[in-house]
Amino acid sequence: MNKFWLLCCFCVSCFYSFGSQTQIEKWKVFEITLHGSAAGNPFVETKLTGSFINGNDTISVPGFYDGAGIYKVRFMPAKEGKWNYTTTSNAKKLNGVKGSFVCTAARNGNRGPVAVKDTFFFAYADGTPYHPFGTTCYAWVHQGDSLADLTLKTLSKGYFNKMRMCIFPKSYDWNNNEPPLYPFEGKPLKDWNYSRLNPAFFRNIEKRIQQLDSLGIEADLIVFHPYDRWNFSKLDRATEDLYINYIIARFAAYKNVWWSMANEWDFMEAKKLSDWDYYVEQFGTKDKFHHLLGIHNGVKFYDHSNPYITHACIQAEDTYRAKEYRMKYKKPVIFDECRYEGNIPWSWGNLTAQSLTEKFWRGVTNGGYVGHGETYVTENPVKLPGESSDVLWWSKGGILRGESPDRIKFLHAILDAAPSDLQPLPLFTWMPFSCVGITGKYYLGYLNDAQPRSIVIDLPTTSQFHVDVIDTWNMTITPINKLFSGHSLIELPAKPYMAVRIIKQQ
């Protein structure tokens, strides 16, 4: 009878079919769905784990309660072949459930999760280089479907391949509307039952994670932030552990997830440095899929040399210091916030498009990566209850009005076409100019906002090189109709924001 109940109640969501072997594509989400009891408080009383075995590989991941008596275990297979699994639980109905599935090869477009490669770089699991060209939309997941759909339509144009986004709702200028869902059971603004999570809230987050993945965009999930009127920035340790364990169990099986411990960790007055060390360790040890892990600063940098931190996530406008930070931390450097293109009164949100584009070029040609944000106050076609007509991309998404995204996309295409693993190089005799490349083969140099009529460079004398002049603002690439070698003078148009690409002739 007990075996019959398990057969009736157990299913593998979306992938189960009678009379055939369950299959799941490599790096996709395999999900076990179990029916159990809703009595008591399953969020804290019920323990559930799934152990997955393929040959000598055994990976155990936590399950989670999804409400209405439904329990789930999610797994991301990174190895092809047959996987056997067994559940372990303190609830009899959830314990000892066994099954198997076959992990098939990844299809075109599925490159797997992103990880650090060769100290300073990123690559997908299939080896394809990944260059993060991200944007920030802190609270886009908390605005409802109509605005979220508009945001996704904008993102489908291919400007960005990473999105910084908050899990908790945000309270700040131009972000004063109440979210449609809250992470805990209870009543706003502060009457919460912190021992009971709201599965609908987290389903909405994972829906957005999946939508981003369908567009080839990494979801950089911000775990904590200080911009709060609901007391979510002042949770006690027991509630923090409940929340952290829950989001790891729910979200970690999605291949496009990154973890960002905080937006501006040092602005969260209720937390100490030791708290952040604890959070970093929790994600570093409990996420069995080892997603990228960073922490964003306000004024004070976290110690990015922490071994669990995978990359330096920096808020600072001096992106040319990427070369300095990469050597300090021996990790990839992303200036996820370097001020935003916009017209708001705050100094961090009123860069010109030219200035933001320049910060991208200076960061990239010093061996780092840079993130985008946009803060234009203007009429928006989407109106939200209780909110002004201004919907800023940085806060809620919607549409982009700035001129930098096209220029950022242009730079991204140049970097994608370049050899992988470009290193900072001393190509120019005038040091304020910057360059990345591979010595003797490839150079990409940027001339800042200067308007030099010519530059002097020293190339190897044993080879000849083709030179392209790049107008980073007008997005043109003009080849010079001659070859260069050794000590060379390159004449340029008298324009600012120029770059040069130098490639060895085969």
C-alpha positions in Angstrom: 0.0 0.0 0.0 2.8 2.4 0.9 4.5 1.7 -2.5 1.2 2.2 -4.3 0.8 5.6 -2.6 4.3 6.7 -3.6 3.6 5.7 -7.2 0.4 7.7 -7.3 1.7 10.8 -5.5 5.2 11.0 -7.0 5.9 12.8 -10.2 8.7 14.6 -11.9 7.4 17.9 -13.1 7.3 18.5 -16.8 9.7 15.6 -17.6 7.8 12.5 -16.5 6.3 10.2 -19.1 4.9 6.7 -18.6 6.6 3.9 -20.5 9.7 5.9 -21.4 13.0 6.9 -19.7 12.8 10.4 -18.2 15.3 12.7 -19.9 16.7 16.1 -19.2 19.1 18.2 -21.1 22.5 19.0 -19.6 22.5 22.1 -17.4 18.7 22.3 -17.4 16.5 22.0 -14.3 15.4 18.5 -13.3 12.6 18.8 -10.7 11.1 16.2 -8.4 7.6 17.1 -7.1 6.3 15.3 -4.0 2.9 15.5 -2.2 3.1 15.7 1.6 1.5 17.3 4.6 0.7 21.0 4.9 0.1 20.7 8.7 2.2 22.6 11.1 4.9 24.8 9.6 6.6 22.8 6.8 9.1 25.7 6.2 10.9 25.0 9.5 9.7 21.5 10.6 10.1 19.5 7.4 13.6 18.5 6.1 14.1 17.3 2.6 17.2 16.4 0.6 17.7 14.7 -2.7 20.9 12.7 -3.5 21.9 12.3 -7.1 24.4 9.7 -8.3 26.1 9.2 -11.6 29.1 6.9 -11.5 31.5 8.3 -9.0 29.7 11.6 -8.7 27.2 12.1 -5.8 25.6 15.5 -5.3 23.1 16.2 -2.5 20.8 19.2 -2.7 18.1 20.6 -0.4 14.5 20.5 -1.2 11.9 23.1 -0.3 8.2 23.6 0.5 6.2 25.2 -2.3 2.9 25.5 -0.4 -0.4 23.5 -0.4 1.4 20.3 0.6 3.8 20.4 -2.4 7.5 19.8 -1.9 10.2 20.0 -4.6 13.8 19.1 -5.2 15.7 20.8 -8.0 18.9 19.6 -9.6 21.1 20.8 -12.5 23.0 17.9 -14.1 26.4 18.8 -15.5 27.3 15.3 -16.6 25.6 13.3 -19.3 24.4 9.8 -18.6 22.1 8.1 -16.2 21.5 9.7 -12.8 19.8 7.8 -9.9 18.3 9.7 -7.0 16.9 9.1 -3.5 15.2 11.5 -1.2 15.8 11.8 2.5 13.3 13.4 4.8 12.0 13.5 8.4 8.5 13.2 6.9 7.6 9.6 6.1 5.8 10.4 2.9 8.8 12.3 1.4 11.5 9.9 2.5 13.1 7.2 0.4 11.6 8.1 -2.9 13.8 6.7 -5.7 14.1 7.2 -9.4 16.4 8.0 -12.3 16.7 10.1 -15.4 19.1 10.4 -18.3 21.0 13.6 -18.9 21.3 14.2 -22.6 23.7 16.5 -24.4 23.1 20.2 -24.4 21.4 21.6 -27.5 22.5 24.7 -29.4 22.2 27.8 -27.3 22.6 26.0 -24.0 26.2 26.8 -23.0 25.7 26.1 -19.3 26.5 28.3 -16.3 29.1 30.9 -16.3 32.3 30.4 -14.1 35.7 32.1 -13.7 38.3 31.1 -16.3 42.0 31.6 -16.1 42.0 33.9 -13.0 40.7 37.1 -14.6 38.0 36.0 -17.1 34.7 34.2 -17.4 33.4 31.4 -19.6 30.3 29.3 -20.0 30.6 25.7 -19.0 31.0 24.6 -22.6 34.1 26.8 -22.8 32.6 29.7 -24.7 34.1 33.0 -23.4 31.6 35.2 -21.5 32.1 38.9 -21.3 29.7 40.5 -18.8 27.9 43.5 -20.2 25.2 44.0 -17.6 22.6 46.4 -16.6 20.7 47.3 -13.4 16.9 47.0 -12.9 16.7 46.7 -9.1 12.9 46.2 -8.7 11.7 45.1 -12.1 10.5 41.8 -10.7 8.1 43.6 -8.3 6.1 45.7 -10.8 3.7 43.2 -12.3 3.4 41.5 -15.7 2.7 44.5 -17.9 5.9 46.5 -17.0 7.9 43.3 -16.7 6.9 42.2 -20.2 7.9 45.6 -21.5 11.3 45.2 -19.8 11.8 41.8 -21.4 10.9 43.2 -24.8 13.6 45.9 -24.3 16.1 43.3 -23.2 15.4 41.1 -26.2 17.2 43.7 -28.4 20.5 42.2 -27.1 22.1 45.2 -25.3 23.0 43.2 -22.2 23.8 39.7 -21.0 23.5 40.2 -17.2 20.8 41.8 -15.0 21.4 43.0 -11.4 18.1 42.6 -9.6 16.9 42.6 -6.0 15.1 39.6 -4.4 13.5 41.7 -1.7 11.3 44.7 -2.8 12.9 48.1 -2.8 11.9 51.4 -1.2 13.6 54.5 -2.6 13.1 57.6 -4.8 11.1 56.6 -8.0 10.3 53.3 -6.3 7.5 54.0 -3.9 4.7 51.7 -5.1 3.9 48.6 -3.0 4.9 45.3 -4.7 2.2 42.8 -5.7 3.7 40.1 -3.5 5.8 39.9 -0.3 8.4 37.3 0.8 6.7 36.4 4.1 3.2 35.7 5.2 1.6 38.6 7.0 0.4 42.1 6.3 2.4 45.2 5.1 4.1 47.2 6.2 5.7 45.3 9.1 3.3 42.7 10.4 5.1 39.6 9.2 5.3 35.9 10.3 9.0 35.5 9.7 8.8 31.7 10.1 6.5 31.3 7.1 7.7 32.3 3.6 5.4 33.1 0.7 6.0 30.7 -2.1 4.1 32.9 -4.7 6.7 35.6 -4.1 9.5 33.3 -4.9 7.7 31.7 -7.9 7.5 35.2 -9.4 11.3 35.6 -9.0 12.1 32.2 -10.6 9.7 33.0 -13.5 11.8 36.1 -14.2 15.0 34.1 -13.9 13.7 31.7 -16.5 12.6 34.6 -18.8 16.1 36.1 -18.6 17.6 32.7 -19.4 15.5 32.4 -22.5 17.2 35.7 -23.7 20.7 34.6 -22.8 20.9 36.9 -19.8 22.5 36.0 -16.4 20.3 36.9 -13.3 22.6 38.6 -10.8 20.4 38.1 -7.7 20.9 40.7 -4.9 20.3 38.9 -1.6 20.1 41.9 0.8 19.9 45.7 0.4 19.3 48.7 2.7 16.4 50.4 0.8 13.6 49.1 2.9 10.4 50.1 4.7 9.2 46.6 5.6 12.0 45.6 8.0 13.4 43.0 5.5 16.9 44.6 6.0 16.7 43.9 9.8 16.0 40.2 10.0 17.3 38.1 12.8 19.8 35.2 12.2 17.1 32.5 12.3 15.0 34.3 9.7 18.1 35.0 7.6 19.0 31.3 7.6 15.5 30.3 6.6 15.6 32.8 3.7 19.1 31.9 2.6 18.5 28.2 2.6 15.2 28.6 0.8 16.5 30.7 -2.1 19.5 28.3 -2.5 17.1 25.4 -2.7 14.7 27.1 -5.1 17.1 29.1 -7.4 20.4 27.3 -7.5 19.4 24.8 -10.1 18.9 27.5 -12.7 22.1 27.8 -14.8 21.9 31.6 -15.2 21.9 32.5 -11.5 24.6 34.6 -9.8 24.6 35.5 -6.2 25.3 39.1 -5.0 25.3 39.2 -1.2 24.2 42.8 -1.2 23.7 46.1 -2.9 25.9 48.5 -0.9 26.6 46.1 2.0 28.3 48.8 4.0 25.1 50.9 4.1 23.2 48.2 6.0 23.5 49.6 9.6 21.9 46.6 11.2 24.6 44.2 10.0 28.3 43.8 11.0 31.2 42.7 8.9 31.1 39.3 10.6 27.5 38.9 9.3 28.7 39.4 5.7 31.5 36.9 6.2 28.8 34.5 7.4 26.5 35.0 4.4 29.3 34.6 2.0 30.3 31.3 3.6 26.7 30.1 3.6 26.4 30.5 -0.2 29.9 29.4 -0.8 29.4 26.1 1.0 25.7 25.3 0.4 25.3 26.1 -3.3 26.3 22.7 -4.7 26.3 24.2 -8.3 28.9 26.8 -7.3 27.4 29.8 -9.0 29.3 33.1 -9.2 29.4 35.0 -5.9 30.1 38.7 -5.3 29.3 41.5 -3.0 28.6 45.1 -4.0 29.8 48.1 -2.0 28.7 51.6 -1.2 31.8 53.4 0.0 33.8 50.7 1.6 35.1 47.7 -0.4 34.5 44.2 1.0 37.6 42.1 1.0 37.2 40.4 -2.4 40.2 38.2 -1.6 37.8 36.0 0.5 38.1 32.6 -1.1 34.4 32.1 -1.5 34.1 35.4 -3.5 34.5 34.6 -7.2 34.9 38.1 -8.6 35.3 41.7 -7.5 32.0 43.5 -7.7 32.8 47.2 -7.4 30.8 50.4 -7.2 33.2 53.2 -8.3 33.4 55.6 -11.2 37.2 55.2 -11.9 36.9 52.2 -14.1 40.4 52.7 -15.4 41.6 51.2 -12.1 40.4 47.7 -13.2 44.0 46.8 -13.9 45.0 47.7 -10.3 42.1 45.8 -8.7 42.5 42.6 -10.8 46.1 42.4 -9.6 45.2 43.2 -6.0 42.5 40.5 -5.8 43.7 38.1 -8.5 40.1 37.8 -9.7 37.9 39.2 -12.5 36.8 42.8 -11.9 33.3 44.1 -12.7 32.4 47.7 -12.1 28.8 46.9 -11.7 28.0 50.5 -10.9 30.1 53.4 -12.1 27.3 56.0 -12.1 24.3 56.0 -14.5 23.3 57.7 -17.7 20.4 60.0 -16.8 19.1 63.4 -15.8 18.1 63.1 -12.2 19.4 65.5 -9.6 21.5 62.9 -7.8 25.2 63.0 -9.0 25.3 59.2 -9.4 22.5 59.3 -11.9 23.3 62.2 -14.3 26.1 61.0 -16.6 26.0 61.8 -20.3 25.8 58.9 -22.7 29.3 59.8 -23.8 30.7 59.7 -20.3 29.2 56.3 -19.5 30.4 54.9 -22.9 33.8 56.1 -22.1 33.8 54.4 -18.7 33.0 51.1 -20.5 35.9 51.5 -22.9 38.3 52.6 -20.1 37.3 49.6 -17.9 37.5 47.0 -20.7 40.9 48.3 -22.0 42.3 48.1 -18.5 41.3 44.4 -18.1 37.9 44.7 -16.4 34.2 44.8 -17.1 31.6 47.6 -16.6 27.9 47.7 -15.9 25.2 49.9 -17.3 22.3 51.8 -15.6 19.9 54.5 -16.8 18.0 57.1 -14.7 16.0 59.4 -17.1 13.0 61.1 -15.6 10.4 61.5 -18.4 6.9 60.4 -19.3 6.5 56.6 -19.5 3.6 54.8 -21.2 3.2 52.5 -18.2 1.4 54.0 -15.2 1.5 52.3 -11.8 -1.1 52.8 -9.0 0.1 55.3 -6.4 3.2 56.2 -8.5 4.2 59.2 -10.7 4.4 58.7 -14.4 8.2 58.5 -14.2 9.4 54.9 -14.5 13.2 54.8 -14.5 15.0 51.8 -16.1 17.4 51.6 -13.1 14.5 51.0 -10.7 11.6 49.4 -12.5 12.7 48.6 -16.1 10.4 49.5 -19.0 12.1 51.1 -22.0 15.6 52.5 -22.5 15.9 56.2 -23.6 19.6 56.7 -23.4 22.2 56.6 -26.2 24.8 54.5 -24.4 23.2 51.0 -24.9 23.9 50.9 -28.6 27.5 52.0 -28.0 27.9 49.3 -25.3 26.5 46.7 -27.6 29.0 47.9 -30.3 31.9 47.4 -27.8 30.6 44.0 -26.8 30.6 42.8 -30.4 34.2 44.0 -30.8 35.2 42.1 -27.6 33.4 39.0 -28.7 35.3 39.0 -32.0 38.6 39.4 -30.3 40.8 36.6 -29.0 39.8 35.5 -25.5 41.8 36.4 -22.4 43.1 39.8 -23.4 45.6 41.2 -20.9 46.5 44.8 -20.2 49.5 45.8 -22.2 51.8 48.9 -22.3 51.3 49.7 -26.0 51.2 53.5 -25.9 54.0 55.8 -25.0 51.5 58.2 -23.4 50.3 56.2 -20.3 46.8 57.7 -19.9 45.8 55.7 -22.9 45.0 52.1 -22.2 45.2 48.8 -24.1 44.4 45.1 -23.8 45.7 42.4 -26.1 48.0 39.5 -26.7 51.6 40.5 -27.3 52.6 40.3 -30.9 49.2 39.3 -32.1 46.3 41.6 -31.1 45.8 45.0 -29.5 42.7 47.0 -28.6 43.6 50.5 -27.4 41.4 53.4 -26.2 42.3 57.1 -26.3 39.8 58.4 -23.8 38.1 61.7 -24.6 41.3 63.1 -26.1 41.5 64.2 -29.7 45.0 63.4 -30.8 45.8 63.8 -34.5 48.3 60.9 -34.2 49.7 58.4 -31.8 53.0 56.6 -31.5 53.1 52.9 -30.8 55.8 50.3 -30.6 55.0 47.1 -32.3 57.2 44.0 -32.8 59.6 44.5 -35.6 59.3 40.9 -36.8 55.7 41.1 -38.0 53.4 43.4 -39.8 50.1 44.7 -38.4 46.8 45.8 -39.8 45.2 48.8 -38.0 41.5 49.8 -37.7 40.5 53.1 -36.3 37.3 52.8 -34.2 35.0 55.7 -33.6 33.4 54.5 -30.3 30.6 57.1 -30.4 29.6 56.9 -34.0 30.2 53.2 -34.0 32.3 53.0 -37.1 35.4 50.9 -37.9 37.7 52.4 -40.5 40.7 50.3 -41.8 44.0 52.1 -42.5 45.2 51.1 -45.9 48.8 50.2 -45.0 50.7 47.8 -42.7 52.7 48.8 -39.6 55.7 47.4 -37.9 58.1 48.5 -35.1 58.0 52.1 -34.0 54.9 53.5 -35.8 53.1 56.7 -36.2 49.3 56.3 -36.7 47.3 59.3 -37.9 43.8 59.7 -36.6 40.8 61.9 -37.3 40.5 64.9 -34.9 37.7 63.4 -32.9 37.3 62.3 -29.2 36.4 58.8 -28.1 38.6 57.0 -30.6 40.1 53.6 -30.3 42.5 51.5 -32.4 42.5 47.8 -33.1 45.8 46.3 -34.3 45.9 42.7 -35.6 48.9 40.8 -36.8 48.8 39.9 -40.5 48.8 36.1 -41.1 
